[in-house]
């Protein structure tokens, strides 16, 4: 019996998870990356229970988290170092923080072991509902399924007129790794707020820790490269020992939201940031992409799926929209409260967050995506599959 075929556009995290899961389920998989090398930007990455279950299922867990910190608690603190929110992890509700490069390499290695064909310097310029992908060199390929996973600024998304709106928000952000010191805590994420500025400390791996900064987009001093350390010491004097270790070779990025009016057309499906980019406020963007990809592979691998691929993809989207919209909305709301709160209301904001964060309602909604069980999750022997 001839294998079903899938062309995946974009070799980022969501594209590689898709490649692994479809190959694992018996598909012939080809993945296209427009850059000449496979590379991962960024520092560390939050992997919640939903993401960890995904990695277990596709067999990338052990390698991906081999050097990761196991996180015990996520705190938000105000300028006086008072805890405004505490979110604890448990053995059944995990959070780990590996270096992005480790996660990326684990997914690449598993994909290659499964005979996924990875083509670099391969830029897709058009997709159509009949399953055809056209490339910059003039060539084209046709497949049973096309997955667009080429990021928030995807041009292919507009080939099916998928974009509803893009909001660049009011914040900019930057990620970096800093050298670890013996006194650094190794199991607690601490997010410091001061007005509309944020400094997030993340224990990451032996020898290195991950810092995320965000600031108002109109603060010219905040977005300087090299970073203006004096500004950040003014905002967060209690963590000057962290600020003294800032080393940046990257850039400030806009914290963008992407909302699609549809994720599918014919045999084309959009996933990851191309479908639902969101600011990293909850650390759930990649995890949300993973659960959507897992659901896509599961539904498309059912025997009846190929009878009407378009209808199957529409069903997949209708099933996954609720959880995705929920996570994206909460991420957006988080950024709105942080980034647009007038200075005279920051005290009120702190009091409200401290009170609301202790409620069951807040806990359920904040963590709905993090605790989601991906379709197709295999609980036994998954780490070595």
C-alpha positions in Angstrom: 0.0 0.0 0.0 1.4 3.4 -1.0 2.2 5.7 1.9 0.3 8.9 2.3 2.4 12.0 1.7 2.8 15.3 3.5 4.8 18.3 2.5 5.7 20.5 5.5 6.8 24.1 5.0 9.0 25.3 7.7 11.5 23.4 9.9 10.8 25.2 13.1 9.6 23.5 16.3 6.0 23.0 15.1 7.1 21.8 11.7 9.5 19.3 13.2 6.9 17.9 15.7 4.5 17.5 12.8 7.2 15.7 10.7 8.0 13.3 13.6 4.4 12.5 14.4 3.3 12.0 10.8 6.3 9.8 10.1 5.6 7.9 13.3 2.1 7.2 12.0 3.3 5.8 8.7 3.3 8.9 6.4 6.0 9.8 3.9 7.2 13.1 5.1 9.2 15.9 3.4 10.0 19.1 5.2 11.2 22.3 3.5 13.3 25.0 5.2 14.1 28.2 3.2 17.4 28.8 5.1 20.5 26.9 4.0 21.0 25.6 7.6 18.7 24.3 10.3 19.1 26.7 13.1 17.2 27.7 16.2 17.2 31.3 17.6 16.4 32.1 21.2 17.6 31.0 24.6 15.4 28.7 26.7 11.8 27.5 26.3 9.0 26.6 28.7 7.7 23.1 28.1 4.6 22.4 30.1 2.8 19.1 30.7 1.1 19.2 27.3 4.4 19.8 25.5 6.2 17.2 27.6 3.5 14.6 26.7 4.0 15.5 23.1 7.7 15.0 23.3 7.2 11.7 25.1 4.9 10.5 22.3 7.2 11.4 19.4 10.2 9.9 21.2 12.2 13.1 21.7 11.7 13.6 25.4 14.9 12.2 26.9 17.2 14.0 24.5 15.2 17.3 24.6 15.2 17.6 28.4 18.5 15.9 29.3 20.0 19.3 30.3 16.8 21.0 31.4 15.9 22.5 34.7 12.9 21.0 36.4 10.9 24.0 37.5 9.2 24.0 40.9 7.4 27.3 40.9 6.6 30.4 38.7 6.4 33.7 40.7 5.5 37.2 39.7 7.0 39.9 42.0 6.5 43.6 42.3 9.2 46.3 42.7 9.3 45.7 46.5 10.0 42.0 45.9 6.5 41.0 47.1 5.0 37.8 45.5 1.9 38.7 43.5 1.4 35.3 42.0 2.7 31.8 42.6 2.1 28.9 40.3 3.6 25.6 41.6 4.4 22.6 39.4 3.8 19.0 40.5 5.0 15.6 39.2 1.7 15.4 37.3 1.7 19.0 36.2 5.3 19.5 35.1 7.2 22.4 33.7 10.7 22.1 32.4 13.0 24.6 30.8 15.5 23.2 28.3 17.7 25.3 26.0 15.9 25.8 22.7 18.8 24.3 20.8 18.6 21.1 22.7 14.9 20.7 21.9 15.4 21.6 18.3 18.3 19.1 17.9 16.3 16.3 19.6 13.4 16.8 17.1 15.8 16.9 14.1 17.6 13.7 15.3 14.3 11.9 15.7 13.1 13.1 12.3 16.2 11.9 10.6 16.0 8.5 12.4 12.5 8.2 10.9 13.7 8.9 7.4 12.0 12.3 7.1 13.4 14.1 4.1 14.6 17.5 5.2 15.4 19.9 2.3 17.2 23.2 3.1 17.4 26.3 0.8 13.9 25.3 -0.3 11.5 28.3 -0.3 7.8 27.7 -0.9 6.1 30.6 -2.6 2.6 29.3 -3.1 0.2 26.6 -1.9 -3.1 25.6 -3.2 -6.0 23.6 -2.0 -5.4 20.6 -4.3 -2.2 19.9 -2.3 0.3 21.6 -4.7 3.3 23.6 -3.3 5.2 25.8 -5.7 8.8 26.7 -4.9 11.0 29.7 -5.6 13.1 27.7 -8.2 9.9 27.1 -10.2 9.5 23.5 -9.2 6.3 22.1 -7.6 5.2 19.1 -5.6 1.8 17.6 -4.9 0.9 15.8 -1.7 -2.0 14.3 0.1 -1.5 17.1 2.7 0.4 20.4 2.9 1.2 21.8 6.4 2.3 25.5 6.5 4.5 26.1 9.6 6.6 29.0 8.5 6.0 31.5 11.3 4.0 34.5 12.3 4.8 36.5 9.2 3.9 33.7 6.8 3.2 34.8 3.3 1.7 31.4 2.5 -1.0 32.1 5.0 -2.3 34.7 2.6 -2.2 32.3 -0.3 -5.4 30.9 1.2 -6.5 34.4 2.6 -6.2 33.0 6.1 -5.2 36.2 8.0 -7.9 37.9 10.1 -5.7 40.4 11.9 -2.1 40.9 13.2 -1.6 43.0 16.3 2.0 44.1 17.0 1.0 45.2 20.5 2.6 47.7 22.7 5.7 45.7 23.9 9.0 44.6 22.6 11.0 41.7 24.0 14.4 40.2 23.9 15.8 36.8 25.0 19.3 35.9 26.2 21.4 33.4 28.1 23.6 34.6 30.9 26.3 32.8 32.8 25.2 31.0 35.9 26.6 31.7 39.4 26.5 29.4 42.4 24.0 31.6 44.2 21.4 31.6 41.4 18.3 29.6 42.2 17.8 26.5 40.1 14.1 25.7 40.3 12.0 28.9 40.4 11.0 31.2 37.6 10.8 34.8 38.9 9.1 37.4 36.8 9.7 40.9 38.1 7.2 43.7 37.2 7.8 47.4 37.4 5.1 49.4 35.7 5.2 48.3 32.1 8.7 46.8 32.2 9.4 43.2 32.9 12.5 41.1 33.7 12.0 37.3 33.8 14.6 35.1 35.3 14.5 31.4 34.1 16.8 28.7 35.5 17.7 26.8 32.3 20.7 24.5 32.3 24.1 23.9 33.9 26.2 26.9 33.5 23.6 29.1 31.8 20.3 30.8 32.7 17.7 32.4 30.5 16.6 36.0 30.7 13.6 37.6 29.0 13.0 41.3 29.0 10.0 43.3 27.8 9.5 47.0 27.6 7.1 49.5 26.0 7.7 49.7 22.3 8.1 53.5 22.5 10.9 53.4 25.0 13.9 54.2 22.8 16.3 53.7 25.7 15.0 50.3 26.6 15.4 48.9 23.1 19.1 49.9 22.6 21.6 47.3 21.6 24.0 46.9 23.5 21.4 46.9 26.3 21.4 49.9 28.5 22.1 48.1 31.8 21.8 51.3 33.8 18.1 51.5 32.8 17.4 48.0 33.9 19.2 48.5 37.2 17.0 51.6 37.7 13.9 49.5 37.1 15.0 46.4 39.0 17.8 47.3 41.5 17.2 44.1 43.4 18.6 41.9 40.6 21.6 44.0 39.5 23.7 40.8 39.9 21.7 39.3 37.0 21.8 42.5 34.9 25.6 42.7 35.2 25.7 39.5 33.2 23.6 40.5 30.3 25.2 39.4 27.0 23.1 40.0 23.9 23.9 39.1 20.3 20.3 39.3 19.2 17.6 41.9 18.6 14.5 43.3 20.2 11.3 41.8 18.7 7.7 43.0 18.6 5.5 40.7 20.6 3.0 39.9 17.9 -0.5 38.3 17.9 -1.8 36.6 14.8 -5.5 35.7 14.4 -6.6 33.6 11.5 -10.1 33.6 10.0 -9.4 30.0 8.9 -6.6 27.5 9.2 -7.4 25.3 6.2 -8.3 25.3 2.6 -8.6 22.1 0.7 -5.6 20.0 1.5 -3.7 22.8 3.2 -3.4 23.3 7.0 -1.8 26.1 8.9 -0.1 25.4 12.2 2.1 27.0 14.8 2.9 30.8 14.8 1.5 31.0 11.3 -1.9 30.1 12.7 -1.9 31.6 16.2 1.3 33.6 17.1 1.1 35.0 20.6 3.4 36.9 23.0 5.4 34.6 25.3 3.5 35.8 28.3 2.3 32.3 29.4 5.1 30.3 27.8 2.5 28.3 26.0 2.8 29.2 22.3 5.0 26.2 21.3 3.0 23.9 23.6 -0.2 25.0 21.9 1.3 24.4 18.5 2.3 20.9 19.6 -1.2 19.9 20.7 -2.7 21.2 17.5 -0.1 19.3 15.4 -0.7 16.1 17.4 -4.5 16.4 16.8 -3.9 17.0 13.1 -1.8 13.9 12.7 -4.3 11.9 14.7 -7.3 12.9 12.7 -5.6 12.7 9.3 -4.4 9.2 10.0 -7.9 7.8 10.5 -8.9 5.5 7.6 -11.8 7.7 6.5 -9.8 11.0 6.5 -8.5 10.6 2.9 -12.1 10.3 1.5 -12.5 14.0 2.1 -9.4 15.7 3.2 -10.9 19.2 3.2 -13.8 18.2 5.4 -11.4 16.4 7.8 -9.2 19.5 8.1 -12.3 21.6 8.8 -13.3 19.2 11.5 -9.7 19.3 13.0 -9.9 23.1 13.1 -13.3 23.2 14.8 -12.0 20.8 17.4 -8.8 22.7 18.2 -10.0 26.3 17.9 -11.4 26.4 21.4 -8.3 25.6 23.3 -6.1 27.7 21.0 -8.3 30.7 21.2 -8.4 30.3 25.0 -4.7 30.3 25.4 -4.2 33.1 22.9 -6.7 35.3 24.6 -5.2 34.8 28.1 -1.8 35.5 26.7 -3.1 38.7 25.1 -4.9 39.7 28.3 -1.8 39.2 30.3 0.2 41.4 28.0 -2.5 44.0 28.0 -2.6 44.2 31.8 1.2 44.4 32.0 2.0 46.6 29.0 -0.9 49.1 29.0 -1.6 49.7 32.7 -1.4 53.4 33.5 1.3 54.2 36.1 -1.3 55.4 38.7 -3.1 52.0 38.5 -0.1 49.7 39.0 -0.8 49.5 42.8 -4.3 48.5 42.1 -3.1 46.0 39.4 -0.8 44.3 42.0 -3.6 44.0 44.5 -6.1 42.5 42.0 -3.5 40.0 40.7 -2.6 38.9 44.2 -6.3 38.3 45.0 -7.4 36.8 41.7 -4.4 34.5 41.3 -5.5 32.6 44.4 -8.8 31.5 43.0 -9.7 28.2 41.3 -11.1 30.1 38.4 -7.8 31.8 37.6 -5.8 28.6 38.0 -8.0 26.7 35.6 -8.0 29.4 33.0 -4.3 30.3 33.2 -3.3 26.6 32.9 -5.9 25.2 30.6 -3.4 24.8 27.7 -0.5 23.8 29.9 -2.5 20.8 31.3 -4.1 19.8 28.1 -3.6 16.1 27.1 -2.6 15.9 23.4 -4.6 13.7 21.0 -2.6 10.5 20.5 -0.6 10.7 23.7 0.9 7.4 24.6 1.5 7.0 28.3 3.7 3.9 28.3 7.2 3.5 26.8 6.7 6.8 24.9 10.1 8.2 25.8 12.0 5.6 23.9 9.6 5.1 20.9 
